[in-house]
């Protein structure tokens, strides 16, 4: 494990103490994931491979589309209930954010919760280093201990983090990308990370009329379609393949029976594609399942959390029912 420390002074303001801990997470290679996923009876690809450089830019663009309600709904809800959150959580906690990305959403909490330390976690080490340094410049009082880790498998907290009650912050309804049993397993891991007196602040998308969900994942500008099909273009860029992305179309719909939005790449024709020495046959209309996004009523989510050993403190449901934020604690 490599650890880097930095302290400095800019004028009269100290720059935050920052440290970077590289746990060298093992990643399934894109090649192996594609070959394995396309070999299944129902073809599938892991959604984490959406986020190469181009995919990450496209996702940022998705978040600016008027149909994609999630970012604005969550931000408005968090800002509206921040006084409540601060009162219930108190100050001085260690805040841990798995899948922290660009460290944008944590900025909504820092002034109100005044944490004793912040532990952002992300699988992209270089991306995390850059975001950590930008945050440190804006919050010179904050100790930041970043961890490069695959948080879906483990959440190691650096030893340098002070011994204080912990708060895991998991915004963005990212839990929706886990199937139910996977979500419970993840929440159990969160409980283990939190320890005694720990709390979880989590944003979770709600069930709502199908037309709203359909529009969110089928924006008029076609950004989500480009984001989905970028998986195919990534194959062209990175693999030895004859796949033609133009032979597939984006399809996203709400599966009401399973309570989730599904995204697929659908073959427009009967075709065979080659990836290295492997060949895969597609019938016309056959799809590759690329993502699920589960939606929960408050009762459904709290039942899921209870299975993982978390009990509710309070939840805040948007007036229009578009989003929900939950504060839970370890039993």
JOGILIN-V768263 format. One record per pair of residues at least 24 apart in sequence whose C-alpha atoms are under 8 Angstrom apart, sorted by the first residue. I is the first residue (numbers start at 0). J is the second residue. D is the distance in Angstrom with one decimal. If there is no record, write none. Layout:
i: [I & I]
j: [J & J]
d: [D & D]
This chain:
i: [12 & 13 & 13 & 14 & 14 & 14 & 14 & 14 & 15 & 15 & 15 & 15 & 15 & 15 & 15 & 15 & 16 & 16 & 16 & 16 & 16 & 17 & 17 & 17 & 17 & 17 & 17 & 17 & 18 & 18 & 18 & 19 & 19 & 19 & 19 & 19 & 20 & 20 & 20 & 20 & 20 & 21 & 21 & 21 & 21 & 22 & 22 & 22 & 23 & 23 & 24 & 24 & 24 & 24 & 25 & 30 & 34 & 34 & 37 & 37 & 38 & 41 & 41 & 42 & 42 & 42 & 43 & 43 & 43 & 44 & 44 & 44 & 44 & 45 & 45 & 46 & 46 & 48 & 49 & 49 & 49 & 49 & 53 & 54 & 54 & 57 & 57 & 57 & 57 & 58 & 58 & 60 & 61 & 61 & 64 & 64 & 66 & 66 & 66 & 66 & 66 & 67 & 67 & 67 & 67 & 68 & 68 & 69 & 69 & 69 & 69 & 70 & 72 & 72 & 72 & 73 & 73 & 73 & 73 & 73 & 74 & 76 & 76 & 76 & 76 & 76 & 76 & 77 & 77 & 78 & 80 & 81 & 81 & 82 & 84 & 85 & 85 & 88 & 88 & 90 & 90 & 91 & 91 & 91 & 91 & 92 & 92 & 92 & 92 & 92 & 93 & 93 & 93 & 93 & 93 & 93 & 93 & 93 & 94 & 94 & 94 & 94 & 94 & 95 & 95 & 95 & 95 & 95 & 95 & 96 & 96 & 96 & 96 & 97 & 97 & 97 & 97 & 97 & 97 & 98 & 98 & 98 & 100 & 100 & 100 & 101 & 101 & 101 & 102 & 102 & 102 & 104 & 114 & 115 & 115 & 115 & 115 & 116 & 116 & 116 & 116 & 116 & 116 & 117 & 117 & 117 & 117 & 117 & 118 & 118 & 118 & 118 & 118 & 119 & 119 & 119 & 119 & 120 & 120 & 120 & 120 & 120 & 120 & 121 & 121 & 121 & 121 & 121 & 122 & 122 & 122 & 122 & 123 & 151 & 153 & 154 & 154 & 154 & 155 & 156 & 164 & 164 & 164 & 164 & 165 & 165 & 165 & 165 & 165 & 166 & 166 & 166 & 166 & 166 & 167 & 167 & 167 & 167 & 167 & 168 & 168 & 168 & 169 & 169 & 169 & 169 & 170 & 170 & 170 & 170 & 171 & 171 & 172 & 172 & 172 & 172 & 173 & 174 & 174 & 175 & 175 & 175 & 175 & 175 & 175 & 176 & 176 & 176 & 176 & 177 & 177 & 177 & 178 & 178 & 179 & 182 & 183 & 183 & 183 & 183 & 184 & 186 & 186 & 187 & 187 & 190 & 190 & 190 & 190 & 193 & 194 & 195 & 196 & 196 & 197 & 197 & 198 & 198 & 198 & 198 & 199 & 199 & 199 & 199 & 200 & 200 & 200 & 200 & 201 & 201 & 201 & 202 & 202 & 202 & 202 & 203 & 203 & 203 & 203 & 203 & 203 & 204 & 204 & 204 & 204 & 204 & 204 & 205 & 205 & 205 & 205 & 205 & 205 & 205 & 205 & 206 & 206 & 206 & 206 & 206 & 207 & 207 & 209 & 212 & 212 & 212 & 213 & 213 & 213 & 216 & 216 & 217 & 224 & 224 & 224 & 227 & 227 & 227 & 227 & 228 & 238 & 238 & 239 & 239 & 239 & 240 & 240 & 240 & 240 & 241 & 241 & 241 & 242 & 242 & 242 & 258 & 258 & 258 & 259 & 259 & 259 & 259 & 260 & 260 & 260 & 260 & 261 & 261 & 261 & 261 & 261 & 262 & 262 & 262 & 262 & 263 & 263 & 263 & 263 & 264 & 264 & 297]
j: [139 & 139 & 140 & 135 & 136 & 138 & 139 & 140 & 135 & 136 & 138 & 139 & 140 & 141 & 142 & 143 & 135 & 139 & 141 & 142 & 143 & 131 & 132 & 135 & 142 & 143 & 144 & 145 & 143 & 144 & 145 & 128 & 144 & 145 & 146 & 147 & 144 & 145 & 146 & 147 & 157 & 124 & 146 & 147 & 148 & 146 & 147 & 148 & 147 & 148 & 122 & 147 & 148 & 149 & 149 & 238 & 274 & 277 & 279 & 287 & 279 & 287 & 288 & 286 & 287 & 288 & 287 & 288 & 289 & 287 & 288 & 289 & 290 & 289 & 290 & 289 & 290 & 230 & 226 & 227 & 229 & 230 & 229 & 226 & 229 & 222 & 223 & 225 & 226 & 223 & 226 & 222 & 222 & 223 & 218 & 220 & 211 & 214 & 215 & 216 & 218 & 214 & 215 & 216 & 218 & 215 & 321 & 171 & 204 & 321 & 322 & 171 & 317 & 321 & 322 & 171 & 202 & 322 & 323 & 324 & 104 & 315 & 316 & 317 & 322 & 323 & 324 & 107 & 324 & 107 & 315 & 108 & 111 & 111 & 326 & 111 & 112 & 112 & 198 & 114 & 115 & 115 & 116 & 163 & 164 & 116 & 163 & 164 & 165 & 166 & 117 & 118 & 160 & 161 & 163 & 164 & 165 & 166 & 118 & 165 & 166 & 167 & 168 & 119 & 120 & 165 & 166 & 167 & 168 & 120 & 167 & 168 & 169 & 121 & 150 & 154 & 167 & 168 & 169 & 122 & 150 & 169 & 126 & 127 & 130 & 126 & 127 & 130 & 130 & 131 & 134 & 170 & 141 & 141 & 142 & 161 & 163 & 141 & 142 & 143 & 144 & 160 & 161 & 141 & 142 & 143 & 144 & 145 & 143 & 144 & 145 & 146 & 156 & 143 & 144 & 145 & 146 & 145 & 146 & 147 & 148 & 150 & 154 & 146 & 147 & 148 & 149 & 150 & 147 & 148 & 149 & 150 & 147 & 185 & 188 & 188 & 189 & 192 & 192 & 192 & 193 & 195 & 196 & 197 & 193 & 194 & 196 & 197 & 198 & 193 & 197 & 198 & 199 & 200 & 193 & 197 & 198 & 199 & 200 & 199 & 200 & 201 & 199 & 200 & 201 & 202 & 200 & 201 & 202 & 203 & 202 & 203 & 201 & 202 & 203 & 204 & 203 & 203 & 293 & 203 & 204 & 291 & 292 & 293 & 294 & 290 & 291 & 292 & 293 & 291 & 292 & 293 & 291 & 293 & 303 & 303 & 303 & 304 & 306 & 307 & 307 & 304 & 307 & 307 & 308 & 307 & 308 & 309 & 329 & 329 & 329 & 329 & 328 & 329 & 328 & 329 & 326 & 327 & 328 & 329 & 325 & 326 & 327 & 328 & 324 & 325 & 326 & 327 & 324 & 325 & 326 & 322 & 323 & 324 & 325 & 294 & 295 & 322 & 323 & 324 & 325 & 293 & 294 & 295 & 321 & 322 & 323 & 294 & 295 & 296 & 297 & 320 & 321 & 322 & 323 & 258 & 294 & 295 & 296 & 321 & 320 & 321 & 253 & 252 & 253 & 260 & 251 & 252 & 253 & 251 & 252 & 251 & 248 & 249 & 250 & 262 & 263 & 264 & 289 & 264 & 274 & 275 & 273 & 274 & 275 & 272 & 273 & 274 & 275 & 272 & 273 & 274 & 272 & 273 & 274 & 293 & 294 & 295 & 291 & 292 & 293 & 294 & 291 & 292 & 293 & 294 & 288 & 289 & 290 & 291 & 292 & 288 & 289 & 290 & 291 & 287 & 288 & 289 & 290 & 288 & 289 & 323]
d: [6.9 & 5.7 & 7.2 & 6.3 & 6.2 & 7.7 & 4.4 & 7.1 & 5.2 & 7.2 & 6.8 & 4.2 & 5.3 & 5.2 & 5.5 & 7.2 & 7.8 & 7.9 & 7.0 & 4.9 & 6.3 & 7.7 & 7.8 & 7.3 & 5.9 & 4.7 & 5.8 & 7.7 & 6.3 & 4.8 & 6.1 & 7.1 & 5.9 & 4.8 & 6.0 & 7.7 & 7.3 & 6.1 & 4.7 & 6.2 & 7.2 & 7.2 & 6.0 & 4.9 & 7.2 & 7.0 & 5.7 & 5.7 & 6.8 & 6.7 & 6.9 & 7.2 & 5.2 & 5.6 & 7.8 & 6.8 & 7.5 & 7.6 & 7.0 & 7.6 & 7.4 & 7.3 & 7.8 & 6.9 & 4.8 & 6.3 & 4.9 & 4.5 & 5.8 & 6.9 & 6.4 & 5.1 & 7.9 & 6.3 & 7.3 & 5.7 & 5.5 & 7.2 & 7.3 & 7.3 & 7.2 & 6.0 & 7.8 & 5.9 & 6.5 & 6.8 & 7.7 & 7.6 & 5.7 & 7.7 & 6.8 & 7.1 & 6.0 & 6.2 & 7.1 & 7.9 & 7.8 & 5.8 & 4.7 & 7.9 & 6.0 & 7.6 & 4.4 & 7.1 & 7.5 & 6.8 & 7.9 & 7.3 & 7.4 & 7.9 & 7.3 & 7.0 & 7.7 & 6.8 & 6.2 & 7.3 & 7.0 & 6.4 & 7.5 & 7.6 & 8.0 & 7.5 & 7.9 & 6.3 & 7.9 & 7.7 & 7.4 & 7.5 & 7.4 & 7.1 & 7.3 & 7.5 & 7.2 & 7.5 & 7.9 & 5.9 & 5.6 & 7.5 & 7.7 & 5.8 & 7.7 & 4.4 & 7.7 & 7.4 & 7.9 & 7.1 & 5.9 & 5.2 & 5.3 & 6.4 & 5.8 & 7.4 & 7.7 & 7.5 & 6.2 & 6.3 & 4.7 & 6.1 & 6.1 & 5.9 & 4.8 & 5.7 & 6.8 & 5.8 & 7.5 & 7.3 & 6.2 & 4.7 & 6.1 & 5.9 & 5.8 & 4.9 & 6.1 & 6.3 & 6.0 & 7.7 & 7.7 & 7.4 & 6.5 & 7.5 & 7.0 & 7.8 & 7.6 & 6.8 & 7.8 & 7.6 & 7.2 & 5.4 & 6.2 & 7.4 & 7.2 & 7.6 & 7.6 & 7.4 & 7.1 & 7.4 & 7.7 & 6.3 & 4.9 & 5.9 & 7.4 & 6.8 & 7.3 & 7.3 & 6.3 & 4.9 & 6.2 & 7.8 & 6.0 & 4.9 & 5.2 & 7.0 & 7.5 & 7.7 & 7.0 & 4.9 & 6.3 & 6.0 & 4.9 & 5.8 & 6.2 & 7.0 & 7.9 & 6.7 & 5.3 & 5.7 & 6.6 & 7.0 & 5.3 & 4.9 & 5.1 & 7.5 & 6.6 & 6.8 & 7.5 & 7.7 & 7.9 & 6.8 & 7.8 & 7.8 & 7.7 & 7.3 & 5.9 & 5.8 & 5.5 & 7.6 & 7.3 & 4.9 & 6.4 & 6.9 & 5.8 & 4.7 & 5.5 & 7.1 & 7.2 & 8.0 & 6.4 & 4.8 & 6.2 & 6.1 & 4.9 & 6.0 & 7.6 & 6.3 & 4.7 & 6.6 & 7.6 & 5.2 & 4.6 & 7.5 & 5.7 & 7.0 & 7.5 & 5.2 & 4.3 & 5.6 & 7.7 & 7.1 & 7.9 & 7.3 & 7.6 & 7.2 & 4.6 & 4.3 & 6.4 & 7.0 & 5.5 & 4.9 & 6.5 & 7.6 & 7.7 & 7.6 & 7.9 & 7.6 & 7.8 & 8.0 & 6.5 & 6.9 & 6.6 & 5.4 & 7.1 & 7.0 & 5.7 & 4.8 & 6.8 & 7.6 & 7.1 & 7.3 & 6.2 & 7.4 & 7.2 & 6.8 & 7.0 & 6.5 & 5.7 & 5.6 & 6.9 & 5.5 & 4.2 & 6.3 & 7.7 & 5.6 & 5.1 & 6.1 & 7.2 & 5.7 & 4.6 & 6.6 & 5.7 & 5.4 & 6.7 & 7.5 & 6.0 & 4.5 & 6.4 & 7.4 & 7.2 & 6.5 & 5.5 & 6.2 & 7.8 & 7.8 & 5.4 & 6.4 & 7.1 & 5.0 & 6.3 & 5.0 & 4.9 & 5.6 & 7.7 & 7.1 & 6.1 & 5.4 & 6.7 & 7.3 & 5.1 & 5.6 & 6.0 & 8.0 & 7.7 & 7.2 & 6.2 & 7.6 & 6.7 & 7.5 & 7.0 & 5.7 & 6.6 & 6.1 & 7.6 & 6.7 & 7.8 & 5.2 & 7.8 & 7.8 & 7.9 & 7.3 & 7.6 & 7.1 & 7.0 & 7.5 & 8.0 & 5.8 & 5.3 & 7.3 & 5.3 & 4.5 & 6.2 & 6.1 & 5.7 & 7.1 & 5.5 & 6.8 & 8.0 & 5.9 & 5.8 & 7.4 & 6.3 & 5.2 & 4.0 & 5.6 & 5.7 & 5.0 & 6.4 & 7.8 & 7.5 & 7.8 & 5.8 & 4.7 & 6.6 & 6.1 & 5.6 & 5.1 & 6.5 & 5.4 & 4.5 & 5.4 & 7.2 & 6.6 & 7.1 & 7.6]
